[in-house]
Amino acid sequence: MASIVASLLSSYLRVFLRGYTREQLDLSLGLGRGSGEAVLRDIRIDERVMHRLCGLPPCLRVTSVTATSLAISLPWARLNTE
């Protein structure tokens, strides 16, 4: 199950990240608790994607976006309601 979730997350995250590898993802499913967590380490976010998502005007240029850690909550118990 963990490898399926990791594969799905990885394919989605590649759109937003530069140089992403599966080794940067720590996954805790937490199925018994109803929620899990995905933690990304030492990532570089695609500057063009960040520019579009933030709605910045063309005169501003994003040169780099990095994060040492990014945590994503996986609310299994609420997936079918949200």
N, C-alpha and C positions, 0 to 999 in steps of 0.2 A: 504494500500500500504506500509506504513512504517513497519508494522509487517512482511510482506513478505520479504522486503529488509533486515531487521534486522535478520530474520531467516536465509536467504541465507548467509549473511556476517558472522554470528555466526558459521554456520557449516563449512565455509571455514577457519575462524580464529582459530578454535579449533585445527587444524593441527599444527599451529605455536606457540600456547600459552599454558602455563601450568596453570591449575586452573582457566581458563576463565569462567566468568559468564556473562549472558546477561546484568546484571546491570552495567557492566563496559563500555558499549557501549552507547554513546550519538549520536543520529542520527538526522541530519537535511537534509531532502530530497531536498529542494530548487528547486522543479520541475518547477516553473514559471521562475526561473533564468537560467535554463539550466544546473546547477550543484549543487551538495549538498556536505555534509561533514559528515564523521563518525569520532568520537573522542573516543579513547580508554583511559581509566584511570587506573592507577596503575596495569600495566600488567607485567607478567613475560614470557619472550620468551623462548621457549624450547632450551636448550643449544645445543642439538644434531643437531637440524634444523639449528641454527645459524652457527654452525661449518661447516656444509655442504654448506650452502648458501654462506659463505665467502670463501670457498675453502681453509681452513686452513690445514696445514700439520698435520699428526697424532701426532707429538711430542708436539704440542700446545693443551692445554686443556681449553675449555671454562667452567668456573665454574658457572657463573650466568649472566643473561642478564635481566635487568629490565628497565622500563620506567614509569615515572609518567603520561605522556601524549603522545599520538601518533595520529596525524590527517591524515586521508585518504580522498583525493579528489574524488568525484563521478561525473565524467563529463558526465551527461546524454545526452547532446546534441551531443557528439562525440562518443557515445558507438558503433554505427554501422560503424564508419569509422576507429576506432583504434583497 
